[in-house]
Amino acid sequence: MKEQINEQLALLEKELSRLKKVTDYIDDTKKTAQVVISELKEVQDNYSTYTEKIFDLYKTSVEQLKKETELQIKEGVINFETTGSQIDQTNREKLVETKRLLENYRKTVEATNGLVKTLEAVDFPTRLDTIDKKISKNLEEIKQRFSLQDKQNKVIKILLFVILGLIGIGGLGALLIWMKII
C-alpha cells in the first residue's frame, strides 16, 4: 500500500505539475489579458481623445471654411455688383450713343429723300438743253466780239500807220523848213 500511495502521490505530483503549468499558463494569460485590457482601455481613452480632437479640428475647419467662403461670396457679390454697374453704365452710354446715331441717320435719310425729290423734280434734259443753248449763244457773242475787236485792231493799226506816216512826213517837212532846204 505504501507503494500504491507513492504511486498515487507520484501521479498526483505529476498531475499537480501539469496543473501548475496550466495554472501558470492561466496566470500568464490573465496577466496578458489584463495588459491587453489595460492597453485597450488606453486605446479607447486615446480614441476618445483623438476623436474629440478630430471632431474639434473638423468643426474649426468647417467654421474657418464657412467664414472664408462667406468672405469670398461677399467679395464675389461685390465684384459682380461692380461689374454689373459698369456694364449697366456702359450699356446706357451705348444706348445714348445709339439713339444719337439713329437720330443722325434719320436726319440724313430725310435730307437724302428731300434731295432725291428735288433732283427728281428737276427736268435735266430740258435744263441741260437750256444751259447748252445759253453756252452756245454766249460762245457766239464772244466770237462776234473777238471778230469785232480784230476789225477794230486792224483799223487802229491802219490809223496808227497813217498817223505815223503823216507825223513822219510832217516831221521831215519841219526838218527841211528848219534847215531851209525848201
C-alpha positions as CSV (number, residue, x, y, z in Angstrom):
1,M,0.0,0.0,0.0
2,K,2.8,2.3,0.6
3,E,3.8,1.7,-2.9
4,Q,0.4,2.4,-4.1
5,I,0.3,5.6,-2.1
6,N,3.7,6.5,-3.5
7,E,2.4,5.7,-7.0
8,Q,-0.7,7.7,-6.4
9,L,1.4,10.5,-4.9
10,A,3.7,10.4,-7.9
11,L,0.7,10.5,-10.2
12,L,-0.8,13.3,-8.1
13,E,2.5,15.1,-8.2
14,K,2.6,14.6,-12.0
15,E,-0.9,15.9,-12.3
16,L,-0.1,18.8,-9.9
17,S,2.9,19.6,-12.0
18,R,0.7,19.6,-15.1
19,L,-1.9,21.6,-13.2
20,K,0.8,24.0,-12.1
21,K,1.7,24.5,-15.8
22,V,-1.9,25.1,-16.7
23,T,-2.3,27.4,-13.7
24,D,0.9,29.3,-14.6
25,Y,-0.4,29.5,-18.2
26,I,-3.8,30.7,-17.0
27,D,-2.0,33.3,-14.7
28,D,0.2,34.4,-17.7
29,T,-3.0,34.6,-19.8
30,K,-4.7,36.6,-17.1
31,K,-1.7,38.9,-16.9
32,T,-1.6,39.2,-20.7
33,A,-5.4,39.7,-20.7
34,Q,-5.1,42.4,-18.1
35,V,-2.3,44.1,-20.1
36,V,-4.4,43.8,-23.2
37,I,-7.4,45.1,-21.4
38,S,-5.3,48.0,-20.0
39,E,-3.9,48.7,-23.4
40,L,-7.4,48.5,-24.9
41,K,-8.7,50.9,-22.2
42,E,-5.8,53.3,-23.0
43,V,-6.5,52.9,-26.7
44,Q,-10.2,53.6,-26.0
45,D,-9.3,56.6,-23.9
46,N,-6.9,57.8,-26.6
47,Y,-9.5,57.0,-29.3
48,S,-12.0,59.2,-27.4
49,T,-9.4,62.0,-27.1
50,Y,-8.3,61.7,-30.7
51,T,-11.9,61.5,-31.8
52,E,-12.7,64.7,-29.9
53,K,-9.6,66.4,-31.2
54,I,-10.5,65.3,-34.8
55,F,-14.1,66.5,-34.3
56,D,-12.9,69.8,-32.8
57,L,-10.4,70.2,-35.7
58,Y,-13.1,69.3,-38.2
59,K,-15.5,71.8,-36.5
60,T,-12.9,74.5,-36.5
61,S,-12.0,73.7,-40.2
62,V,-15.7,73.8,-41.2
63,E,-16.2,77.2,-39.3
64,Q,-13.0,78.6,-40.9
65,L,-14.1,77.3,-44.4
66,K,-17.5,78.8,-43.8
67,K,-16.0,82.2,-42.9
68,E,-13.7,82.1,-45.9
69,T,-16.5,81.0,-48.2
70,E,-18.8,83.7,-46.9
71,L,-16.0,86.3,-47.4
72,Q,-15.3,85.0,-50.9
73,I,-19.0,85.1,-51.7
74,K,-19.3,88.6,-50.4
75,E,-16.3,89.7,-52.4
76,G,-17.7,87.9,-55.4
77,V,-21.1,89.6,-55.0
78,I,-19.4,93.0,-54.6
79,N,-17.3,92.3,-57.7
80,F,-20.4,91.1,-59.5
81,E,-22.4,94.2,-58.5
82,T,-19.5,96.4,-59.5
83,T,-19.1,94.7,-62.8
84,G,-22.9,94.8,-63.3
85,S,-23.0,98.5,-62.6
86,Q,-20.1,99.1,-65.0
87,I,-21.9,97.0,-67.7
88,D,-25.1,98.9,-67.0
89,Q,-23.4,102.3,-67.2
90,T,-21.6,101.2,-70.5
91,N,-24.9,99.9,-71.9
92,R,-26.6,103.2,-71.0
93,E,-23.8,105.2,-72.7
94,K,-24.0,102.9,-75.7
95,L,-27.8,103.3,-75.8
96,V,-27.5,107.1,-75.7
97,E,-24.9,107.0,-78.5
98,T,-27.0,104.6,-80.5
99,K,-30.0,106.9,-80.1
100,R,-27.9,109.8,-81.2
101,L,-26.6,107.9,-84.2
102,L,-30.1,106.8,-85.1
103,E,-31.3,110.4,-85.0
104,N,-28.4,111.5,-87.2
105,Y,-29.2,108.6,-89.6
106,R,-32.9,109.6,-89.6
107,K,-31.9,113.2,-90.4
108,T,-29.5,112.0,-93.1
109,V,-32.3,109.8,-94.6
110,E,-34.7,112.8,-94.6
111,A,-32.2,115.1,-96.2
112,T,-31.3,112.4,-98.8
113,N,-35.0,111.9,-99.5
114,G,-35.5,115.6,-99.9
115,L,-32.5,115.8,-102.2
116,V,-33.8,112.9,-104.3
117,K,-37.2,114.6,-104.6
118,T,-35.6,117.8,-105.6
119,L,-33.4,116.0,-108.2
120,E,-36.5,114.1,-109.5
121,A,-38.4,117.4,-109.8
122,V,-35.6,118.9,-112.0
123,D,-36.1,118.2,-115.7
124,F,-32.5,117.7,-116.5
125,P,-32.8,117.2,-120.3
126,T,-34.7,120.5,-120.7
127,R,-32.4,122.2,-118.2
128,L,-29.3,120.9,-119.9
129,D,-30.6,121.9,-123.3
130,T,-31.3,125.4,-122.0
131,I,-27.8,125.6,-120.5
132,D,-26.3,124.3,-123.8
133,K,-28.2,127.0,-125.7
134,K,-27.1,129.7,-123.4
135,I,-23.5,128.5,-123.6
136,S,-23.7,128.4,-127.4
137,K,-25.3,131.9,-127.5
138,N,-22.5,133.2,-125.2
139,L,-19.9,131.5,-127.3
140,E,-21.3,133.1,-130.4
141,E,-21.4,136.5,-128.7
142,I,-17.7,136.0,-127.6
143,K,-16.7,135.1,-131.2
144,Q,-18.5,138.2,-132.5
145,R,-16.8,140.4,-130.0
146,F,-13.4,138.9,-130.9
147,S,-14.2,139.4,-134.6
148,L,-15.2,143.0,-133.9
149,Q,-12.2,143.5,-131.8
150,D,-9.9,142.1,-134.5
151,K,-11.5,144.5,-137.0
152,Q,-11.1,147.4,-134.6
153,N,-7.5,146.4,-134.0
154,K,-6.9,146.4,-137.8
155,V,-8.5,149.9,-138.1
156,I,-6.4,151.2,-135.2
157,K,-3.2,149.7,-136.8
158,I,-4.1,151.4,-140.1
159,L,-4.8,154.7,-138.4
160,L,-1.6,154.4,-136.4
161,F,0.3,153.7,-139.6
162,V,-1.3,156.7,-141.4
163,I,-0.8,158.9,-138.3
164,L,2.8,157.8,-138.0
165,G,3.2,158.4,-141.8
166,L,1.8,161.9,-141.5
167,I,3.9,162.6,-138.5
168,G,6.9,161.3,-140.3
169,I,6.1,163.5,-143.4
170,G,5.3,166.5,-141.1
171,G,8.5,165.9,-139.2
172,L,10.5,165.7,-142.4
173,G,8.8,168.9,-143.7
174,A,9.6,170.6,-140.4
175,L,13.2,169.4,-140.6
176,L,13.5,170.7,-144.1
177,I,12.0,174.0,-143.2
178,W,14.2,174.3,-140.3
179,M,17.2,173.5,-142.4
180,K,15.8,175.9,-145.1
181,I,16.1,173.5,-147.7
182,I,12.7,174.1,-149.1
